[in-house]
Amino acid sequence: MNILVIKQTSLGDVLHVSGHIRSIKKHHPRSKLFLLTANTSADIYRHSPWVDELILVDRDGIKENWRKKPMWAMAEMMRTMSQVRAHQFDLAIDFQGLAKSVFFLYGAKAENKFVKGNWWGLKGFRNKNLHAIKEMDQLLQVAGIPTTDTSMELAVGADDKWAIDQLLLKINPERKPMLIVSPFSRWPSKDWPLENYMQVGEAVSNTYQAVFTGTPDRKMHIDQAIADGGRQMIINGAVNLAGALSLLEFAELVARASLMLTGDSFPMHVAAAKQTPVIALFGPTDENKVGPLGARDRIMRAPGCDVCDKRHCPRHCLSRLHSDEVIRAINLHAP
């Protein structure tokens, strides 16, 4: 049988569904499973043993050109649709439940269709009060697929492991326990002040090898913050790898770490997928819906925050979370 799974955005959301894809494939081991996702998310499933074929949509290109070049954007949508309609599916499940994803579910030639949400003519499930993973569990059950274990996973290749082997020889020759620090997310309101991260890095630098990560555009900010952050951090060799790693190399680095410190971000989900303990700092978003579920994970909430779910918030509640509290939490994880 052929199975279509749809999950386009964002990186964290696409990673969330990895355990459900595994559950589907284990329930139908002889099936061919197609995953429709954004081209920016493709690496998450590049080495997955459960995905047989990727169908990629240029999500960013369509979003950027929807108003500027609507004919191009529509042509790109239809190009992806033609790939979907080239196959006859026995089962199609849209774990996104948004118009941009349901468009492909409606267009798919499939005997049985299921969707997260309430859409005309489609069987589905929706409960916004559940954690995102638990909500998708319920959708799978509606589709008749058991959900014994839907924990996330992220497979990497041999080249990624080799690259991190070589990197660690350079940045951590003493083999100290590693603390991965990922200070930035896509929402400014979810970011704890960078100087606070630096205070934490300096305070624990005798115990941990602090490794800062981020996108290429954040490298300069982190370099400057390390230089300003304290003599002890420089002496103990805090490392800035912002922009230096591929997605899968980053995942392998996280797998080798003892602990991660970050906000509500894709790195937080990577830590959960690689079963690396994470201290996750939450402000405007609800940890009960998207937070890590591991027994060794620790969620720290901004004091007095009313969970506004705003990308930009003038209150910036996370700035009220004191560095000393986070340092104490890290020390509790100390090896």
Buried (B, 14 or more C-beta within 10 A) or exposed (E): EBBBBBBBBBBBBBBBBBBBBBBBBEBBEEBBBBBBBBBBBBBBBBBBEBBBEBBBBBBEBBEEBBEEBEEBBEEBBEEBBEBBBEBEBBBBBBBBBBEBBBBBBBBBEBEEBBBBBEBEEBEBBBEEEBBBBBBBBBBBEBBEBEBEEBEBBBBBBEEBBEBBEEBBEEBBEEEBBBBBBBBBBBBBBBBBBBEBBBBBBBBBBEBBBBBBBBEEEBBEBBEEBBEEBBEBBEEBBBBBBBBBBEBBBBBBBBBBBBBBBBBBBBBBBBBBBBBBBBBBBBBBBBBEBBBBEBEEBBBBBBEEBEBEEBEEBEBBBBEEBEBEEBBEBBEEBEE
